[in-house]
């Protein structure tokens, strides 16, 4: 029995090693004041803490980010994007939804968020071969500065435009929600997270916020590694059974 338990422990250790992941969290501090454009590749291939994000829970050197993948709302210019920084206390509900703490998140102890200036925005995630994206969560908020209702269609699509996750979010007079896709992608696959406003009872450009975007990377073992490990584990199990007979 003890040998069987030892064999199962070895199997568990292998699986745990294969699933070890790392995390990056974006809080939008240290990037400038109101209407400063979010860098096109903010938190891309993050190997250390940087302006506006932390990797204290682990780095993500194999995930590249692109803000507004196709230059939406900027005449299709791929080098630009419509995301910017906003510091209004009207966004405190979104800022305070997840207490990140530190200048990377709420520099100067005021709300600093990524502002959606238009009705469509995207964030691209591209994983290197041998690694996969894990999209954990993000805070999505609506300012109460102007009363009204807005509806957003959130989707995550792969490189073939197949939607792998979606959620509809409805805001009424200033609300904030933590959205948790908890999605793990495929080896080396790219994904685009899209924020698409489908309806609004007022001119709501610039009245929505993104904060505390959390994503991971996970190493994907080569198929040969799984095969070798499987044969090794089968051998251990067989040996343990022979000893018990």
GIHU-V41856 format. One record per residue. N is the residue number from 1. RES is the residue in one letter. SS is DSSP state (@ for helix, = for strand, . for the rest). PHI is phi as a letter, one per 30 degrees, with the letter a starting at -180 (none if undefined). BURIAL is b if it has 9 or more other C-alpha atoms within 8 Angstrom, else e. Layout:
N_RES_SS_PHI_BURIAL, N_RES_SS_PHI_BURIAL
This chain:
1_X_._none_e, 2_X_@_d_e, 3_X_@_d_e, 4_X_@_d_b, 5_X_@_d_e, 6_X_@_d_e, 7_X_@_d_b, 8_X_@_d_e, 9_X_@_d_e, 10_X_@_d_e, 11_X_@_d_b, 12_X_@_d_e, 13_X_@_d_e, 14_X_@_d_e, 15_X_@_d_e, 16_X_@_d_e, 17_X_@_d_e, 18_X_@_d_b, 19_X_._c_b, 20_X_._d_e, 21_X_=_b_b, 22_X_=_b_b, 23_X_=_b_b, 24_X_=_b_b, 25_X_=_b_b, 26_X_=_c_b, 27_X_._c_b, 28_X_._i_b, 29_X_._d_b, 30_X_._i_b, 31_X_._c_b, 32_X_._k_e, 33_X_._d_e, 34_X_._e_e, 35_X_._i_e, 36_X_._d_b, 37_X_=_d_b, 38_X_._d_b, 39_X_._e_e, 40_X_._e_b, 41_X_._b_b, 42_X_._e_b, 43_X_._i_b, 44_X_._d_b, 45_X_._h_b, 46_X_=_d_b, 47_X_._c_e, 48_X_._a_e, 49_X_._e_b, 50_X_=_b_b, 51_X_._d_b, 52_X_._j_b, 53_X_=_a_b, 54_X_=_b_b, 55_X_._b_b, 56_X_._d_e, 57_X_._c_e, 58_X_._k_b, 59_X_._c_b, 60_X_=_b_b, 61_X_._d_b, 62_X_._c_b, 63_X_=_b_b, 64_X_=_c_b, 65_X_=_c_b, 66_X_=_b_b, 67_X_=_c_b, 68_X_._h_b, 69_X_._e_b, 70_X_._c_e, 71_X_._i_b, 72_X_._e_b, 73_X_._i_b, 74_X_._b_b, 75_X_._h_e, 76_X_._i_e, 77_X_._d_b, 78_X_._d_e, 79_X_._d_e, 80_X_._c_b, 81_X_._a_b, 82_X_._c_b, 83_X_=_d_b, 84_X_=_b_b, 85_X_=_c_b, 86_X_=_b_b, 87_X_._b_b, 88_X_._d_b, 89_X_@_d_e, 90_X_@_d_e, 91_X_@_c_b, 92_X_@_e_b, 93_X_@_e_b, 94_X_@_d_b, 95_X_@_d_b, 96_X_._d_e, 97_X_._d_b, 98_X_._b_e, 99_X_._d_e, 100_X_._d_e, 101_X_._i_e, 102_X_._j_e, 103_X_@_d_b, 104_X_@_d_b, 105_X_@_c_b, 106_X_@_b_b, 107_X_@_e_b, 108_X_@_i_e, 109_X_@_h_e, 110_X_._b_b, 111_X_._d_b, 112_X_._b_b, 113_X_=_b_b, 114_X_=_d_b, 115_X_=_c_b, 116_X_=_c_b, 117_X_._d_b, 118_X_._b_b, 119_X_._d_b, 120_X_=_b_b, 121_X_=_b_b, 122_X_=_b_b, 123_X_=_b_b, 124_X_=_c_b, 125_X_=_b_b, 126_X_=_b_b, 127_X_=_c_b, 128_X_._d_b, 129_X_._e_e, 130_X_._j_b, 131_X_=_b_b, 132_X_=_b_b, 133_X_=_d_b, 134_X_=_b_b, 135_X_=_c_b, 136_X_=_d_b, 137_X_=_a_b, 138_X_=_a_b, 139_X_=_c_b, 140_X_=_b_b, 141_X_=_b_b, 142_X_=_b_b, 143_X_._d_b, 144_X_._d_b, 145_X_._e_e, 146_X_._b_e, 147_X_._d_e, 148_X_._l_b, 149_X_=_b_b, 150_X_=_b_b, 151_X_=_b_b, 152_X_=_b_b, 153_X_=_c_b, 154_X_=_c_b, 155_X_=_b_b, 156_X_=_b_b, 157_X_=_b_b, 158_X_=_d_b, 159_X_._d_b, 160_X_._c_e, 161_X_._i_e, 162_X_._d_e, 163_X_=_d_b, 164_X_=_c_e, 165_X_=_a_b, 166_X_=_a_b, 167_X_=_a_e, 168_X_=_c_e, 169_X_=_b_e, 170_X_=_c_e, 171_X_=_c_b, 172_X_=_b_b, 173_X_._h_b, 174_X_._i_b, 175_X_._b_b, 176_X_=_b_b, 177_X_=_b_b, 178_X_=_c_b, 179_X_=_c_e, 180_X_._b_e, 181_X_._d_e, 182_X_._h_e, 183_X_=_c_b, 184_X_=_c_e, 185_X_._d_e, 186_X_._c_e, 187_X_._e_b, 188_X_._i_b, 189_X_._d_b, 190_X_=_c_b, 191_X_=_b_b, 192_X_=_b_b, 193_X_=_c_b, 194_X_=_c_b, 195_X_=_c_b, 196_X_=_b_b, 197_X_=_d_b, 198_X_=_c_b, 199_X_=_a_e, 200_X_=_a_b, 201_X_._c_e, 202_X_._a_e, 203_X_._d_e, 204_X_._c_e, 205_X_._e_b, 206_X_._i_e, 207_X_._c_b, 208_X_=_b_b, 209_X_=_b_b, 210_X_=_c_b, 211_X_=_a_b, 212_X_=_h_b, 213_X_=_d_b, 214_X_=_c_b, 215_X_=_b_b, 216_X_=_b_b, 217_X_=_b_b, 218_X_=_b_b, 219_X_=_d_b, 220_X_._c_b, 221_X_._d_e, 222_X_._d_e, 223_X_@_e_e, 224_X_@_d_e, 225_X_@_d_e, 226_X_@_d_b, 227_X_@_d_e, 228_X_@_d_e, 229_X_@_d_e, 230_X_@_d_e, 231_X_@_d_e, 232_X_@_d_e, 233_X_@_d_b, 234_X_@_d_e, 235_X_@_d_e, 236_X_@_d_b, 237_X_@_d_b, 238_X_@_d_e, 239_X_@_d_e, 240_X_@_d_b, 241_X_@_d_b, 242_X_@_d_e, 243_X_@_d_e, 244_X_@_d_e, 245_X_._d_e
